[in-house]
Amino acid sequence: MPERFVGRSVPRVDARAKATGEALFPGDFSMPGMLHAKILFAGRPHARVLHIDTAEAEAVPGVVAILTAKDVPVNEYGLQIPDQPVLCGPGSSKPGADVVRFVGDQVAVVVAETEEAAARARDLIRVEYEDLPVITDPFEALKPDAPQIHEYRQPSEIHPEIRTEGNLICHHQIRKGDVDGAWSQCDVIVEGQYRTPPQEHAYLQPEAGLAYIDEEGRVTVVVGGQWTWEDQHQIAHALDLPPEKVRVVYPAVGGAFGGREDMSVQIVLALAAWKLRRPVKIVWSREESIIGHCKRHPMWFRCKWGATRDGKLVAAEVQVVADGGAYCYTTNKVLGNVTVTCTGPYEIPNVKVDVDGVYTNNPPSGAFRGFGAPQAIFAAEMQMNKLAEALGMDPVELRMRNLLREGSLTAMGTPIPGGVGLVEVTEQCALAAGWRRTEEGWRKPEAGGKRQGAGSEATRKRGIGIAVAFKNVGFSFGYQENCWARVELRGGAEIEEAILYIGTADVGQGSHTVLRQMAADALGVDLERVRLEVADTATSPNSSGSVSASRMTFMAGNAIRGAAAKALERWRAEDRPAIGEHTYLAPKTTPFDPETGYGTPNFAYGYVAQAVEVEVDTETGQVHVLRVVCADDVGKAVNPRLVEGQIEGGVAQAVGWATMENFIVQEGRVLTDRLSTYLIPTALDVPERVESIIVENPDPRGPWGARGMGEMPFIPLAPALVAAVHDATGVWFDELPLTPERVVRKIAG
């Protein structure tokens, strides 16, 4: 069947509704008889809750209920392991649930007739705490005599990499070849230490939602999230209900970036509606959002890499410590991805990697666009750029001599899955950015530090840098990746309507538009005849087709094709309506071998190269990003305009992380809890030019050849930017963000 809509930049299905304000986000929903909820946060990083006095709060007119730990049937939750109480305090059977472990732990929920009454009562709750030792340095937390943040920990059969000793959350390692013996074969050895900071997701809409009992008696939660199915199961577990008695619905979602994978307001909303049998609504303030949800993992890297004089990588040794914060969230999986990517997209015969995730009393670290790869690639690409300088070799030339290609062995000792586009993205990015390919090899544009910037001020210097990255598509490490879809065809002689049921959320990236395009092509019908029923556990009960791991297009596309084929077969048999269901099972992956790291952790990857041109004012420390060239191998651009939007959005977000987003936690307390102190890029801070290069090197197993790309544009920007600043100033920066103060201080020596 010829492609009619896949590959076209059709308008987004939600464009008009969002532009006119008709689209409803979680905070926009209301119901008759609705109550309002407010949450009392711990406000301290580590303490035991001895007593909660709610008498004064209960006397506030309009207060209907105040819920505490004793009201939660199963007082635990967690995406990987259930190590976090729903509400912290005495009275529940969960061991350790009476301890708060970071400032955003939830202690009580006030439900009242008005939002004002709920807020007033929340502030009148009196809590007696016994302060406990606060540990905010992961290196201190790893010491044998450090106080244990989680006293009651059970081994995990599902996640054997999760540990139970001390404050260690998880450990991963790789032992490939003979690293210790390989250093003698190296002509150049580069050692470096790097630190990458936390990052706030800064959603357009903070956490909000509405819970009620629907007409079938289900506890229904309308909320912003990324996995309806996982939300449903965690809510059901905490309320001790069968999953089918819980319904989760995602309306329009005001941004996610990984941060909505984990729970925020879902369980407490469901708890309140379930107990009171009335609708309950909550909307977090920006300050509550910044305190209450997870952040990008801060990480520390110690790297030692070696190469021969002709630029062949021989050995890489990497040690990583990551601050997981107060709870596990997805730390074990994020650090699995760090383990895969910390030696870069290169074939290296000798590799030694040790990666530790650590509990502290800082805000939890969780999923964020790139899922550990931005931190790991920052360290890897910094090492590559420093090696190029030490060898006197062009940075593109060094990469070309070592990039993974078809059949190359990864650091895990197994071949990289087919459809490898690293050479193509690197070539196209470098050429577009001004590199030249000569008989002697690649040659960089004229040295930036020798050129003056706009104006002719001597303090303004320009530079250019490049970086290359890869990242998994889909869930990994032995999980049987799957996606369910159902297609229902209605009509008489011809298909008049095609209904697609699937659990996938649209968190702003345009996924529902792409679903519609793929369904139309798979069925051979016009776009207008495809109707979506999405992101509702009532209509997609078994779907894991939601947004995470750059997987939506790959997984949902294959599920849609399977369901469409079955529906068309029944249509031809004159079934009306013709219904087809299909669960796509991706190729199997394997966990790391616990000793060697050997395995096939992923079934597909995405590939990206970026060049960044900057202007640095050496007097003020301002780093101005002039131009970004981003080449992404997307396999097949289902909607090229949406691909460009993902590139431009990812670049802007990465510029913020690299240059200005300075999330400050002191002794476990967040000092940057509002957007006046935590700065994110504005229209004046984004690059003057972003040039998107769409490379289509089909993935052999992707639908229409498509591979995931939503996270890729973020990943290599920071090391490319730092390389550009070095090109301009001659100074390396091993720590992010490059705030003006840090830049001026380092340049001054």
C-alpha positions in Angstrom: 0.0 0.0 0.0 1.6 3.3 -1.0 2.3 5.9 1.6 -0.2 8.8 1.5 0.2 10.5 4.8 3.4 9.1 6.4 6.1 11.5 5.5 3.9 14.5 5.2 3.8 17.6 7.4 0.1 17.5 8.1 -1.3 19.9 10.7 -1.5 18.8 14.3 -4.9 17.3 15.3 -4.9 19.5 18.5 -3.6 22.7 16.9 -6.9 24.6 16.7 -8.1 23.5 20.1 -4.9 24.6 21.8 -4.6 27.8 19.9 -8.1 28.9 20.7 -8.1 27.7 24.3 -10.7 25.0 23.7 -8.4 22.2 24.8 -8.8 21.2 28.4 -5.8 20.5 30.6 -6.1 18.8 34.0 -6.5 22.0 35.9 -9.4 23.1 33.7 -11.8 20.4 34.8 -14.7 21.0 37.2 -17.7 19.0 38.4 -20.8 19.8 40.4 -20.3 19.3 44.2 -16.5 19.4 43.7 -14.2 19.7 46.7 -10.7 21.2 46.7 -7.5 19.6 48.1 -4.3 21.0 49.4 -1.2 19.1 50.5 1.0 19.7 53.5 4.6 19.1 52.5 7.2 18.1 55.0 9.3 21.2 54.5 12.3 19.5 56.1 14.7 17.0 54.5 14.9 14.2 57.1 12.8 13.7 60.2 10.5 11.3 62.0 6.9 12.4 62.3 5.9 11.9 65.9 2.5 13.4 66.0 0.0 15.3 63.7 -2.5 17.6 65.4 -5.3 18.5 63.0 -7.8 19.9 65.6 -7.3 23.5 64.7 -7.3 22.8 61.0 -10.5 20.8 61.2 -12.3 23.7 62.8 -11.9 25.9 59.7 -15.3 26.4 58.1 -15.6 24.4 54.9 -13.1 21.7 55.8 -14.5 18.2 55.0 -11.6 15.9 55.8 -7.9 15.8 56.6 -6.2 12.6 55.5 -3.0 11.3 56.9 -0.9 8.1 56.7 -3.5 6.1 58.7 -6.0 6.6 56.0 -4.0 5.0 53.2 -4.8 1.3 52.9 -1.4 0.3 51.4 0.9 3.2 52.2 3.6 2.8 49.5 4.3 3.4 45.9 7.2 3.6 43.4 7.7 3.0 39.7 10.5 0.5 40.2 10.3 -0.4 43.9 7.6 0.7 46.5 10.0 2.7 48.7 8.0 5.9 49.1 5.0 6.4 51.4 1.9 8.0 49.9 1.6 10.1 53.1 4.3 10.2 55.8 3.4 9.9 59.4 2.3 7.5 62.1 -0.6 5.1 61.9 0.1 3.0 58.8 1.4 -0.6 58.6 4.2 0.3 56.2 7.6 0.2 58.1 9.4 3.5 57.8 6.4 5.4 56.6 6.6 7.7 59.6 9.8 9.2 58.2 10.1 12.2 55.8 13.1 11.9 53.6 13.0 15.1 51.5 11.3 18.5 51.7 8.6 17.4 49.2 7.4 14.4 51.1 3.6 14.6 51.6 2.3 14.5 55.2 -1.4 15.4 55.0 -4.1 16.2 52.5 -6.8 18.8 53.4 -10.1 18.5 51.5 -12.5 21.5 51.8 -15.4 23.1 50.0 -13.2 25.9 48.7 -9.5 26.1 47.8 -9.1 29.0 50.2 -10.4 27.0 53.1 -8.2 24.0 52.2 -5.1 26.3 52.1 -6.0 28.0 55.4 -6.5 24.6 57.2 -3.3 23.1 55.8 -1.4 26.0 57.3 -3.0 25.3 60.7 -1.9 21.6 60.9 0.7 21.2 63.7 3.3 18.5 63.2 5.8 17.3 65.8 9.0 16.1 64.2 12.1 14.5 65.5 14.9 15.7 63.2 17.2 13.0 61.8 20.7 13.3 60.3 20.6 15.0 56.8 22.8 13.5 54.1 23.1 15.5 50.9 26.5 14.4 49.5 26.3 11.1 47.7 29.9 10.3 48.4 29.3 10.8 52.1 26.2 8.7 51.8 28.3 5.8 50.4 30.6 5.6 53.4 30.0 2.5 55.6 29.3 4.5 58.7 26.8 6.9 57.0 23.3 6.9 58.6 20.9 4.8 56.5 18.1 6.8 54.8 15.9 3.7 54.3 16.0 1.3 57.2 13.7 -1.3 55.7 14.7 -2.6 52.3 13.9 -5.8 50.6 15.8 -7.4 47.7 14.1 -7.0 44.4 13.6 -10.1 42.2 12.5 -8.0 39.3 15.4 -5.6 39.5 18.5 -7.5 40.7 20.7 -4.4 40.1 18.9 -2.7 43.0 20.9 -3.1 46.2 19.8 -3.2 49.9 23.1 -2.4 51.6 23.6 1.1 53.1 22.5 4.0 50.9 23.3 2.4 47.6 20.3 2.2 45.3 21.9 0.3 42.4 25.1 -0.7 40.8 26.0 -1.5 37.2 29.4 -2.4 35.8 31.2 -3.4 32.6 34.3 -5.4 32.2 35.3 -5.7 28.5 38.8 -6.7 27.5 41.8 -5.9 29.7 41.7 -2.2 30.7 44.6 -2.4 33.1 46.9 -4.0 30.5 45.7 -1.7 27.7 47.2 1.6 29.0 50.7 0.5 27.8 49.3 0.4 24.2 48.1 4.0 24.4 50.2 6.9 23.0 47.9 9.5 24.6 45.9 9.2 27.8 43.4 11.8 28.9 41.9 12.0 32.4 39.0 14.2 33.4 36.5 14.8 36.2 33.0 16.1 35.3 29.9 17.2 37.2 26.5 17.6 35.7 23.7 19.3 37.6 20.1 18.6 38.4 17.4 20.1 36.2 13.8 21.2 36.8 11.3 20.0 34.2 9.5 23.4 34.3 6.2 22.1 32.7 3.9 24.7 31.2 1.3 23.5 33.6 2.2 22.3 37.1 0.7 19.2 38.5 -3.1 19.2 38.6 -6.0 16.9 38.5 -9.6 15.9 39.3 -10.8 12.6 40.8 -14.3 11.3 41.1 -16.4 8.1 41.1 -17.7 7.4 37.6 -21.0 5.9 36.6 -19.5 2.4 36.8 -18.2 2.9 40.3 -14.6 3.3 39.3 -12.2 5.7 41.0 -11.4 8.0 38.1 -8.5 10.3 38.0 -8.1 13.0 35.3 -4.5 14.0 35.4 -1.4 14.8 33.3 0.9 11.8 33.0 2.8 9.6 30.6 1.7 6.0 31.5 -2.0 5.6 32.1 -1.6 1.9 32.7 1.2 2.3 35.3 -0.7 5.1 37.0 -3.7 2.9 37.3 -1.7 0.0 38.9 0.1 2.2 41.4 -3.2 3.9 42.5 -4.9 0.6 42.7 -2.1 -0.9 44.8 -2.1 2.0 47.3 -5.9 1.9 47.6 -5.9 -1.9 47.8 -8.4 -2.1 44.9 -8.5 -4.3 41.8 -7.0 -2.3 38.8 -10.3 -2.5 37.0 -11.8 -0.4 39.7 -9.5 2.5 38.9 -9.7 4.6 35.7 -7.0 7.0 34.6 -7.7 9.6 31.9 -5.1 12.0 30.3 -6.6 15.1 28.7 -4.3 17.7 27.1 -0.9 17.6 29.0 1.1 20.7 29.4 4.6 19.2 29.0 6.2 16.1 30.6 9.8 15.4 29.6 9.9 12.3 31.7 8.9 14.0 35.0 5.3 12.8 34.8 6.3 9.2 34.7 6.2 9.2 38.5 3.4 9.9 40.9 2.6 13.4 42.1 -1.1 14.1 42.9 -2.6 10.9 41.4 -2.8 8.7 44.5 -3.9 11.4 47.0 -6.6 12.6 44.6 -7.9 9.1 44.2 -7.7 8.5 47.9 -9.8 11.6 48.7 -12.5 10.9 46.1 -12.7 7.2 47.1 -13.1 8.0 50.8 -15.5 11.0 50.4 -17.4 9.8 47.3 -17.3 13.4 45.9 -15.2 14.9 43.2 -11.9 16.4 44.4 -9.7 18.8 42.5 -6.1 20.0 43.1 -3.8 22.4 41.3 -0.2 22.8 42.5 1.5 26.2 42.5 4.8 26.5 40.7 6.6 26.4 44.0 4.8 23.2 45.0 5.7 21.7 41.6 9.4 22.5 41.9 9.6 21.1 45.4 7.3 18.1 44.9 8.5 16.3 41.8 11.7 14.6 40.7 14.7 16.3 38.9 17.4 15.2 36.4 20.0 13.2 38.2 23.1 15.1 39.3 26.2 13.1 38.4 29.9 13.0 39.0 32.2 11.3 36.5 35.9 10.3 36.7 37.2 9.3 33.3 40.4 7.9 31.9 40.6 7.3 28.1 43.5 6.3 25.9 44.2 6.2 22.2 47.0 5.4 19.7 48.8 8.2 17.8 46.7 7.5 14.7 43.5 8.2 16.7 42.2 4.7 17.5 40.6 4.4 20.9 42.2 1.6 23.0 40.7 1.8 26.4 38.1 3.7 28.5 37.6 3.6 32.3 34.7 5.5 33.7 33.4 5.8 37.3 30.0 7.4 37.9 28.2 8.4 41.1 24.7 9.7 40.7 22.5 11.4 43.4 19.2 9.5 43.3 17.7 11.6 46.1 15.3 10.4 48.6 13.6 7.6 46.6 14.5 5.2 43.8 12.0 6.4 41.2 13.8 5.2 37.9 17.4 5.6 39.1 18.3 2.0 38.4 17.1 2.3 34.8 18.5 5.8 34.2 21.9 4.5 35.4 21.6 1.5 33.2 21.4 3.9 30.3 24.3 5.8 31.7 26.3 2.6 31.7 25.5 2.0 28.0 26.3 5.6 26.9 29.2 6.8 29.1 31.8 5.5 26.7 30.0 7.2 23.8 28.9 5.9 20.4 32.3 4.4 19.8 33.9 0.9 19.4 36.4 0.6 22.2 38.1 -2.8 22.8 38.8 -2.4 26.5 36.2 -0.9 28.8 35.8 -0.7 32.6 32.7 1.1 33.9 31.3 1.3 37.5 28.1 3.2 38.0 26.4 3.8 41.4 23.1 5.4 42.3 22.9 6.7 45.8 20.1 7.7 48.3 20.4 11.2 49.8 18.0 13.6 51.4 17.8 15.7 48.3 14.7 15.8 46.1 14.3 12.5 44.2 16.0 12.2 40.8 14.0 10.6 38.0 13.3 10.5 34.3 14.2 13.5 32.3 14.5 13.9 28.5 17.5 11.8 27.6 17.2 9.5 30.6 20.8 9.7 31.7 22.4 10.0 28.3 22.9 13.8 28.4 25.1 13.4 31.5 27.0 10.4 30.2 27.5 11.8 26.7 28.7 15.0 28.3 31.6 13.1 29.9 32.3 10.9 26.9 32.3 13.7 24.4 34.4 16.0 26.6 36.9 13.1 26.7 36.8 12.8 22.9 37.3 16.6 22.4 40.2 16.6 24.8 41.8 13.5 23.1 41.5 15.3 19.7 43.3 18.3 21.1 46.0 16.1 22.7 46.5 14.2 19.4 46.5 17.4 17.3 43.6 15.8 15.4 40.4 17.3 14.1 37.5 16.3 16.4 35.4 15.1 13.5 38.3 13.0 12.2 38.8 11.4 15.5 35.1 10.5 15.8 35.0 9.1 12.2 37.8 6.7 13.1 36.0 5.2 16.0 32.2 5.5 15.5 30.1 2.4 15.8 29.0 1.0 12.4 27.0 -2.0 11.2 28.2 -5.0 13.1 30.4 -3.1 15.6 30.6 -4.4 19.1 29.2 -2.2 21.8 30.8 -1.8 25.3 28.5 -4.6 26.3 30.3 -7.0 23.9 27.4 -7.5 21.6 26.7 -6.1 18.1 24.8 -2.8 17.9 21.3 -3.4 16.3 21.0 -2.8 12.6 20.4 0.5 10.9 23.3 2.4 12.4 23.3 6.0 11.3 26.2 7.5 13.2 28.5 8.1 10.3 25.7 9.7 8.3 24.6 12.1 11.0 28.2 13.1 11.8 29.0 13.7 8.2 26.0 15.8 7.4 26.2 17.8 10.6 29.9 18.6 10.1 29.5 19.6 6.4 26.6 21.8 7.2 28.5 23.5 10.0 31.5 24.3 7.8 33.9 21.4 8.2 35.7 20.3 5.0 36.6 16.8 4.0 40.1 16.7 2.4 42.4 13.9 1.3 44.2 14.2 4.7 41.0 14.0 6.6 38.4 16.3 8.1 39.2 20.0 8.7 37.5 22.3 11.1 36.4 25.9 10.2 39.0 28.6 11.1 39.7 28.8 14.8 37.0 30.7 16.6 39.1 32.3 19.3 40.9 34.4 16.7 37.8 36.0 15.4 36.1 38.9 17.0 32.3 38.9 17.4 29.8 41.4 16.3 30.8 44.9 16.9 34.7 44.6 17.1 34.8 44.5 20.9 38.0 42.7 21.8 36.2 40.8 24.6 33.8 39.0 22.3 35.2 35.8 20.8 33.5 33.1 18.7 34.0 29.4 18.6 32.5 26.2 17.2 32.2 22.7 18.6 30.7 19.3 17.8 29.4 16.3 19.6 27.8 13.0 18.6 25.4 10.8 20.6 23.1 7.8 20.6 20.4 6.5 22.9 18.1 3.6 23.2 14.6 3.5 21.7 12.2 1.6 23.9 12.4 -0.1 27.3 15.4 -2.2 28.0 17.4 -4.6 30.1 15.2 -7.7 29.7 11.7 -6.1 29.9 9.4 -7.5 27.2 8.6 -4.3 25.4 5.0 -4.3 24.1 2.3 -2.1 22.8 -1.4 -2.8 22.4 -3.8 -1.2 19.8 -7.3 -1.8 18.6 -8.8 -0.7 15.3 -12.5 -0.6 14.7 -13.8 -0.1 11.2 -17.4 1.1 10.6 -19.4 1.7 7.5 -21.2 -0.2 4.7 -19.7 -0.7 1.3 -16.7 1.4 2.2 -15.0 2.4 5.5 -16.7 5.5 6.7 -15.0 5.7 10.1 -11.9 4.1 11.6 -11.5 4.3 15.4 -8.1 3.8 16.9 -7.9 2.8 20.6 -4.5 3.1 22.2 -3.1 4.3 25.5 -0.6 6.7 24.1 -0.5 10.2 25.7 0.3 13.4 23.8 2.4 15.6 26.1 2.9 18.3 23.5 5.1 16.6 21.0 2.3 15.8 18.5 2.1 12.1 19.0 -1.6 11.9 18.4 -1.1 13.5 15.0 1.5 10.9 14.1 -0.8 8.1 15.3 -3.5 9.3 13.0 -1.2 9.5 10.0 0.1 6.0 10.6 -3.4 4.6 11.0 -4.6 6.3 7.9 -1.8 4.8 5.8 -2.1 1.4 7.4 -5.8 1.3 6.5 -5.7 3.2 3.2 -8.3 5.8 4.3 -8.3 9.5 4.5 -7.1 11.2 7.6 -10.5 12.7 8.3 -12.0 9.2 8.7 -9.6 8.2 11.5 -10.9 9.0 15.0 -8.7 8.6 18.1 -9.7 7.1 21.5 -6.5 7.6 23.5 -5.0 7.8 26.9 -7.9 6.3 28.9 -7.5 3.0 30.7 -11.3 2.4 30.2 -10.7 2.2 26.4 -7.1 1.0 26.3 -6.9 -1.4 29.3 -3.7 -3.2 28.3 -1.7 -0.6 26.6 1.8 0.4 27.5 1.9 2.6 24.4 2.6 5.8 26.3 5.3 8.4 26.1 8.7 7.4 27.3 12.1 6.2 26.0 11.6 7.7 22.6 9.4 4.7 21.9 6.0 6.0 20.9 6.3 6.1 17.1 8.3 2.9 17.0 6.1 0.8 19.3 2.7 2.4 18.5 3.3 2.3 14.8 4.0 -1.4 14.8 1.0 -2.1 17.0 -1.3 0.0 14.7 0.0 -1.8 11.6 -0.8 -5.1 13.2 -4.3 -4.1 14.4 -5.1 -2.5 11.1 -4.2 -5.6 9.2 -6.5 -7.7 11.3 -9.3 -5.2 11.1 -9.0 -5.1 7.3 -9.1 -8.9 7.1 -12.4 -8.9 9.0 -13.7 -6.0 6.9 -13.0 -8.1 3.8 -14.9 -10.9 5.4 -17.8 -8.4 5.7 -17.8 -8.2 9.5 -19.4 -4.9 10.6 -18.0 -3.4 12.6 -14.6 -5.0 11.8 -12.4 -5.1 14.8 -8.7 -5.9 15.0 -6.5 -6.0 18.1 -2.8 -6.4 18.2 0.0 -6.4 20.7 3.3 -5.7 19.2 6.2 -7.4 21.0 9.6 -5.9 20.3 12.7 -8.0 20.0 13.9 -9.2 23.3 16.6 -7.6 25.3 18.7 -8.9 28.2 19.9 -7.5 31.5 23.6 -6.7 32.0 25.6 -9.7 33.1 26.3 -8.6 36.8 30.0 -9.2 36.5 30.9 -8.3 32.9 28.0 -6.1 31.7 27.7 -8.4 28.7 24.3 -8.3 27.1 21.9 -6.8 24.6 20.2 -4.1 26.6 18.4 -2.5 23.7 16.7 -3.5 20.5 17.1 -0.1 18.7 18.9 3.2 19.0 18.5 6.8 17.8 21.5 8.8 16.5 22.3 12.5 16.5 25.2 14.9 15.8 25.2 18.6 16.8 27.5 21.5 16.0 27.2 24.6 18.1 28.6 28.1 17.4 28.9 30.5 20.3 30.0 34.0 21.1 31.6 34.4 24.5 32.0 37.8 26.2 35.2 37.2 28.2 34.5 40.3 30.3 31.0 39.5 31.4 31.0 35.7 31.0 27.9 35.7 28.8 27.7 32.8 26.4 25.4 33.5 23.5 24.5 30.6 21.2 24.5 31.8 17.7 23.8 28.7 15.7 23.1 25.0 16.2 23.2 22.5 13.5 21.4 19.3 14.5 21.4 16.1 12.3 19.0 13.4 13.5 18.6 10.0 12.1 14.9 9.4 12.5 14.7 6.4 10.2 11.6 7.8 8.6 10.1 11.2 9.3 6.4 10.5 9.7 5.7 14.2 10.1 8.8 16.3 9.2 7.4 19.5 10.7 6.9 17.8 14.1 10.5 16.4 13.8 11.8 19.9 13.4 9.7 21.0 16.3 11.2 18.3 18.5 14.7 19.4 17.4 14.1 23.0 18.1 12.5 22.3 21.5 15.2 19.9 22.5 17.9 22.4 21.6 16.2 25.2 23.6 15.8 23.0 26.7 19.4 21.7 26.4 20.7 25.3 26.1 19.0 26.0 29.4 20.6 23.1 31.2 24.0 23.9 29.8 24.1 27.6 30.4 21.7 28.9 33.0 19.5 26.4 34.9 21.2 26.4 38.2 19.1 24.3 40.6 20.4 24.9 44.1 19.7 22.6 47.1 21.4 23.5 50.4 21.3 21.0 53.3 18.3 19.4 51.5 16.3 22.6 51.1 15.5 23.9 47.7 16.6 27.5 47.3 15.5 27.9 43.7 11.8 27.1 44.1 10.3 29.6 41.7 11.0 30.8 38.2 12.4 34.1 39.5 15.3 32.2 41.0 15.5 29.2 38.8 16.0 30.7 35.3 14.9 28.9 32.1 15.5 30.1 28.6 13.2 32.8 27.1 12.9 33.8 23.5 16.0 36.0 24.0 18.1 33.1 25.1 17.5 30.5 22.5 19.9 30.1 19.6 19.7 32.7 16.8 19.6 29.8 14.2 18.7 26.2 14.6 19.3 24.2 11.4 17.5 20.8 11.4 18.9 18.1 9.2 16.6 15.1 9.0 18.5 11.9 8.1 16.4 8.9 7.0 18.3 5.8 7.5 15.5 3.2 8.0 15.4 1.1 11.1 14.9 -2.4 9.9 12.2 -3.1 12.5 10.6 0.3 12.8 7.2 1.0 11.3 7.8 2.6 7.8 11.5 2.5 9.0 10.9 5.0 11.7 13.0 5.2 14.9 12.5 7.3 18.0 14.0 10.8 18.1 12.2 12.9 20.7 15.1 12.8 23.2 18.0 12.8 20.8 18.3 16.6 20.1 18.9 17.3 23.7 21.7 14.9 24.4 24.8 16.2 22.6 24.3 19.9 22.9 26.1 20.5 26.2 29.5 19.0 25.2 29.3 20.6 21.7 28.6 24.0 23.4 31.5 23.5 25.9 33.8 22.6 23.0 32.7 25.8 21.2 33.5 27.9 24.3 36.9 26.2 24.5 37.5 27.0 20.9 36.7 30.6 21.6 38.6 31.0 24.9 41.1 28.2 25.2 39.5 27.1 28.5 37.8 23.8 29.3 34.7 23.8 31.5 34.1 20.4 33.2 31.0 21.5 35.2 27.6 22.7 34.1 25.9 25.1 33.8 28.1 27.7 32.2 26.7 30.7 34.2 28.4 34.0 33.6 30.0 33.9 37.0 31.5 30.5 36.4 32.7 31.5 32.9 34.4 34.7 34.1 36.0 33.0 37.1 37.5 30.2 35.0 38.7 32.4 32.2 40.4 34.6 34.8 42.2 31.6 36.0 
